[in-house]
Amino acid sequence: MLRISQHVTIPDSEISIHAMRSQGAGGQNVNKVSTAVHLRFDIGASSLPPFYKAELMKLKDHRISDDGVITIKAQQHRTQERNREDALNRLCMLIQSVAIPRKKRKATKPTKSSQNRRIERKKRQGRLKALRGTIE
């Protein structure tokens, strides 16, 4: 049972975890032992509240496919148990991140004095460059 918040949990049956061999250098341990973990979680078929499902589908994240399946690969640690915990923690953090409301951006524009300073600087630079011309 993965606890997202006080009221939201995900049963283990909705999370698919497969062990496989890690990539990259590492010698005998990498070549012989299946320590990497591949986690798959189907958003549409889950028991998450509709709010979480909608917000997760809106996310532009490379881990979420077009059909709403979250895929997380964990291979950072040497043991399968630690990689499994890491993958579950990353899934939990991803789902928790959509529950935090985003602040709306306030449109801003430069002040009049900063605009004037910018124009004066441009004029001064233009006059300086004009003096670099050929002398007649």
C-alpha positions as CSV (number, residue, x, y, z in Angstrom):
1,M,0.0,0.0,0.0
2,L,1.6,3.3,-1.2
3,R,0.4,6.3,0.9
4,I,0.1,9.5,-1.1
5,S,-1.7,11.6,1.5
6,Q,-3.9,11.1,4.6
7,H,-6.9,10.1,2.4
8,V,-5.3,8.8,-0.8
9,T,-3.5,5.4,-1.0
10,I,-2.6,3.2,-3.9
11,P,-3.0,-0.6,-3.5
12,D,0.1,-2.7,-4.4
13,S,-2.0,-4.6,-7.0
14,E,-2.2,-1.4,-9.2
15,I,1.6,-1.0,-9.3
16,S,3.5,-3.4,-11.6
17,I,7.2,-3.9,-10.7
18,H,9.6,-6.0,-12.7
19,A,13.3,-6.6,-11.9
20,M,15.9,-6.6,-14.6
21,R,19.7,-6.1,-15.1
22,S,21.1,-2.7,-14.7
23,Q,22.8,-0.8,-17.5
24,G,26.3,0.5,-17.6
25,A,29.6,-0.5,-16.0
26,G,29.7,-2.4,-12.7
27,G,31.4,-5.7,-13.2
28,Q,30.0,-9.0,-12.1
29,N,27.2,-7.6,-9.9
30,V,25.7,-5.8,-12.9
31,N,26.1,-8.7,-15.3
32,K,24.7,-11.4,-13.0
33,V,22.1,-9.9,-10.7
34,S,18.8,-8.3,-11.6
35,T,19.0,-5.2,-9.4
36,A,17.3,-2.6,-11.6
37,V,13.6,-2.1,-11.2
38,H,11.0,-1.1,-13.8
39,L,7.8,0.3,-12.3
40,R,4.6,0.8,-14.3
41,F,1.4,2.5,-13.1
42,D,-1.7,3.0,-15.2
43,I,-3.3,6.3,-14.3
44,G,-6.7,5.5,-16.0
45,A,-7.2,2.1,-14.4
46,S,-6.1,3.2,-10.9
47,S,-8.2,4.0,-7.8
48,L,-6.9,7.6,-7.6
49,P,-9.5,10.4,-7.2
50,P,-10.5,12.0,-10.5
51,F,-8.6,15.2,-9.6
52,Y,-5.3,13.4,-9.4
53,K,-5.9,11.5,-12.6
54,A,-6.8,14.7,-14.5
55,E,-3.8,16.6,-13.2
56,L,-1.4,13.7,-13.9
57,M,-2.6,13.5,-17.5
58,K,-2.0,17.2,-17.9
59,L,1.6,16.9,-16.9
60,K,4.2,17.2,-19.6
61,D,6.6,14.5,-18.2
62,H,8.6,12.1,-20.3
63,R,7.7,9.3,-17.7
64,I,4.0,9.5,-18.6
65,S,3.0,8.0,-21.9
66,D,0.2,9.2,-24.2
67,D,-2.1,6.4,-22.9
68,G,-1.6,7.4,-19.3
69,V,1.0,4.9,-18.1
70,I,3.7,6.1,-15.7
71,T,7.0,4.3,-16.3
72,I,9.9,4.7,-13.8
73,K,13.2,2.9,-14.0
74,A,15.4,2.8,-10.9
75,Q,18.9,1.4,-11.1
76,Q,20.9,3.8,-8.9
77,H,21.5,1.4,-5.9
78,R,23.2,-1.9,-5.7
79,T,20.3,-3.9,-4.3
80,Q,16.9,-4.6,-5.8
81,E,15.1,-3.6,-2.5
82,R,16.7,-0.1,-2.5
83,N,15.9,0.4,-6.1
84,R,12.3,-0.7,-5.5
85,E,11.9,1.8,-2.6
86,D,13.5,4.5,-4.8
87,A,11.0,3.8,-7.6
88,L,8.0,3.9,-5.3
89,N,9.3,7.1,-3.6
90,R,9.6,8.7,-7.1
91,L,6.1,7.6,-8.0
92,C,4.8,9.0,-4.7
93,M,6.6,12.4,-5.3
94,L,5.3,12.6,-8.8
95,I,1.7,12.1,-7.7
96,Q,2.1,14.4,-4.7
97,S,3.5,17.2,-6.9
98,V,0.1,17.6,-8.8
99,A,-1.7,18.1,-5.5
100,I,0.2,21.3,-4.8
101,P,-1.6,24.3,-6.4
102,R,0.5,26.3,-8.8
103,K,0.8,30.1,-8.3
104,K,-0.6,32.2,-11.1
105,R,2.0,34.3,-12.8
106,K,1.5,38.0,-12.5
107,A,2.3,39.9,-15.7
108,T,5.0,42.6,-15.1
109,K,6.5,45.2,-17.3
110,P,9.6,47.4,-16.9
111,T,9.2,50.7,-15.1
112,K,9.3,53.9,-17.1
113,S,12.6,55.0,-15.5
114,S,14.2,51.6,-16.4
115,Q,13.0,52.0,-20.0
116,N,14.4,55.5,-20.1
117,R,17.8,54.3,-18.7
118,R,17.9,51.6,-21.4
119,I,17.2,54.0,-24.2
120,E,19.8,56.5,-22.9
121,R,22.4,53.7,-22.7
122,K,21.6,52.8,-26.3
123,K,21.9,56.4,-27.5
124,R,25.2,56.8,-25.7
125,Q,26.6,53.6,-27.2
126,G,25.4,54.8,-30.7
127,R,27.1,58.1,-30.3
128,L,30.3,56.3,-29.2
129,K,30.2,54.1,-32.2
130,A,29.6,57.0,-34.6
131,L,32.8,58.6,-33.3
132,R,34.7,55.5,-34.5
133,G,34.0,56.3,-38.1
134,T,36.6,57.6,-40.6
135,I,37.8,61.1,-40.1
136,E,37.4,63.5,-43.1
